[in-house]
Amino acid sequence: MPGIAARAERAIAGVLLGAFVALAAGFSLGPIFEGPDEIEHYRYVRALAQTGRLPDAELIQQYDAGAWGEFHQPILYYALAAPLVRALGDDGFDQFEERLNPYYGYRFEVPGNDNKNIFLHTRAERFPYRASAIARTVHLLRLLSVAAGLGTAIAAYGVFRLLWPDRPDRRLLALAAVVFMPQFAYMSGVITNDALSYLLITVSLYLLLRQLRDGPSLRRAALMGVVMGLALLTKLSAAFLVFPAAVATLLDRRSWRTAPLTVALVVLIAGWWYVRNWALYGDATGVEILFRWSAPSEKIGDGRLALDIGWQRFGFAYKTFWARFGGGSVAVSDALYTFFDALTVLVLSGAGLRGLRALRRPPAALERKQAAVMIVYGLAWLAAAFYWASRVWSGNQGRFLLPGIAAWAALIAFGLDAWTPRRLRLPLALAGAAVLGAVATAALVGYYLPAYAVAPVPDAIARPLSYRFDGLAELIGMAPAQPRARPGETITLSLYWRALAPADRSLQSYLHSAGSDVVRRDSIPATGNLLATDWRAGETWAEHYIVTIPADAEPQRAYPLVAGLYDPMAGMALPAQNDAGVEVTPIVGRIAINGPPQPGEPVARFGRVAGLLGADVEARGGAVEVCLTWIALAEMDRDYTVAARLESADGALLAQTDRPPRAGDYPTGAWARDERVRDCLTLTPERALPG
C-alpha cells in the first residue's frame, strides 16, 4: 500500500477535526432546551450558579418544583458550567418554561417540522441572540460540549494510533467515523454532562492502552486514577469502566503493583459524592431517589431488569445511536437509516471475517491484549445501554452507547478494512470519510435544522386561496389540490399563509374535515415554529401537516376541509372573509377517502378517465333502479355528473336524472385510479310503467 507522510496524515486529521467542530457547532445552533433533558441539566447549572450550594432536598424543591430532574447526577460538569451562567445571566428563563408546545410529540418517526419542538420559541432567540439573555447563555454554554466533543475525537485518534501504528489509512477512517457520527456530533452541541463523560471515558481508554504498550508506572497509574475519578464525578455510567480496566489489569501482571494507586485516587476524587448521597438519601447513586421523588412511573415493572422488554425496545436505541435528534422527535429519512443498516452489515460481517483470519494467524501478544480491552470496552457500553433499556421506560436511547464511541469507530474501520483491496486502502479510506461526512452534513442541514425552521411557501401553489382572518393573516393556498388517501395511510396536507400584522395574543392554526374527524389537526402557526405575536407584515410560511387517516374510516367518501385561526383565550375561531370582504366558511378543499384499487376492463369508456364495468337494472313499484359500476381509468381534475334517461321502446323520454355520483358524497374528482365505484339511482316516470 502506498504510504502517507506523517505531515499529510496530520493535515487530513486536522481537516477532519475542523469538520467536526463545524458540524457540532451547527447542531448547537438548534433552538434552546430541545436537547435530551437539556432544560433539566441547565436548571442544575443555574442552581449552582445562583446559590453555590451542593444539591440537596431543599435546593431541589426550590429550583425544580419538587421534581428531581437531573439533580441526581454527579456534580463536575455542572460545577464547571456554573461560573459561565453566573457571569452571563439568564434573564427570561422563568418565563421560558411557560411556553411548552401543547402539540409537541406528533408522529416522532416522520421527518419534517411538524411540532418537533418541546417549547415555543420567539424571534428574539434567533442568532445572534442579542435580544435574549437566556438564548445567548445557552448557546455559549453549548460550546463547552463542542469543546468536549473535540477532545473526545482527539483522544479517540490517540487510541487508533496505539492500535494501528502502521496503518494511517485505518486510523483516518476510524477518526472519520467518530467525527461524522451524527448522533455524537449532536450530543456535542447541547447542554449535557454526557459530552464531558465521553471525553473522560475515552481518555481513560487511551491511558489503559498506553499502559499496556509502555508498561505501568506510578505516574501513569496516578493519571489514570485522576481521569477515571473525574469521569465518575461526571456521570454514574462511568462505573462501567471497571470492566475494561479489570481486563487490562489482569492481562498485564506488571500493573498489579500500581493498580491500588489508581483505585485509591478514583475513590478519593469521586467517592465523597456517593458517600454524601448515601448520607442524604440512603442511596449512593441517587437514581432510586429520582424514581421515588420525580418519576416513579419511569420504572419498568417493579424496577428489576426486564430483559425481554429491553430487547424489544432496543431497535429504537439502535436508531438513536446513529441519528435521532431532539429527544427522539427528529428523525432522518428511511434512506439514511438504510445506509446505516448497510454499513452495520458490512462492518459486522467484515469484522467476523477478519476474526476468522486471526484464528488461523494469531496476532502478536500486544495486539491480542489490545483487542481484548477494546472488545470488553465496547461490550461494557452495550451492556450499559441494554441495562437502562430494560429498567427505565425512557432508557432505550442510543446516546447511552456513545461513551464507547472509540470502540464503535474502531470496529467500523476494522470491519470495512476486510473488504478493501490492499492497494486501495488509503483512497478508499478517504472516500469513506467523504461519504460519512456527506451523510452527517445531510443529517444536520437536511433534517435537524429544518425541523425547527419556518417552512417556506413554494413559488407555485397547487390550490390558491384568499381568506383573511381579522386583519392579521391571510390563507393564500393549500396543497395538494385534490388530497386523497386510503384508510390507514399517512399523507401530508399543506397550508400556505401570509402575515398581515402581528397579533397581540397567541393564536393557533387548525385544519379539520367537516362531517368527520378523518382530518383534525391543530397547531401553533407554522407547525409550532412561529408565534402569532412574532408575525411581520408580508412574511409567509407553510404548514405541512402530517395526517394519518383512521384505519376504520369509511372508504369512498369525500369531506370538505376547513382551515383557519383560533383564539384559545376567547375560545373561538377568528372570522374569515373572502376578497369581497364577505364573511364566509373557510373551505380550502376536500379530502377523499379512497377504496382499494381493483383494475378491470370496462365495457364502455368515457374519454380516458372513466369506464363503465356493468349495470344492474331492476323495476320496482313503477320505478326503475339502476346500479352502475364505474372504474376510474385516471385521476380526474373535475367533478362529472351522471346523466341517465329512461325511454320507451319508441324513444319517448319517460324519466331522466342528472346528478353527481353517490348524490355528491363521492364525486368523480375524488376517485383514485383503478378504483371501482358503485352508484345506484332511481328513475321514476310520471306515469306508471306498463306491466
Disulfide bonds with the S-S distance in Angstrom:
Cys627-Cys680 2.03
